[in-house]
Amino acid sequence: MRVRRALARAYWRVSRWQHVSTVRPGSGGGVLVGAPHTSNWDFVLMLAIAWELGLHVRYLGKAALFRPPFGWVMRALGGIPVDRSNPGGLVADLVARARAGEDFYLVVTPEGTRSAGEYWKSGFWRIAVGAELPVTLGFVDRATMTTGLGLTFTPTGDVREDMDTVRAFYADKSGLRPERRTVPRLREEDQAS
């Protein structure tokens, strides 16, 4: 952990970005949302944040990233491969891990892609509600060249109320490539109408 923290601090010294986390998640586990997710650099920034704060993180990545020759690196960094053609059971598996006492912070990029879309994917919310985990909102904001963790909340289970909290937080966050940003909204909100 010391080596990772030292690497993260070295990164922040040479980076154009400034790490400005206003919260530090407590012990145990939770869901860390990384948004707006508009560039591959978001991964580097979130890893540097987690390492500097000393957080044990896991993240979801498409299965292709876990193939040789670099798949071992992705796993060593906490990656969990996801078969996008057959994602069934992933949420239930992660909820079961958390309920069994596995402590980690799951980093999720709910936009699901680095391109603009209509909806976020709801897995982060369903995992947090199902495992009764707190959600910490991480951000990348090109307008201020800042990144960090900025709000932790416990989901109520009311999708619209929880997403109103998320939308309010991200309202002024642009991402690295603002034109690729997706407004925080889940399909479940439309279905709850």
Secondary structure, DSSP 8 states (H G I E B T S, - for coil): -HHHHHHHHHHHHH-SSEE--S----SS-EEEEEES--STHHHHHHHHHHHHHT--EEEEEEGGGGSTTTHHHHHHTTEEEE-TT--TTHHHHHHHHHHTT---EEEE-TT-SSS--S-B-SHHHHHHHHHT--EEEEEEETTTTEEEEEEEE---S-HHHHHHHHHHHHTT--BSSGGG---S-BHHHHHT-
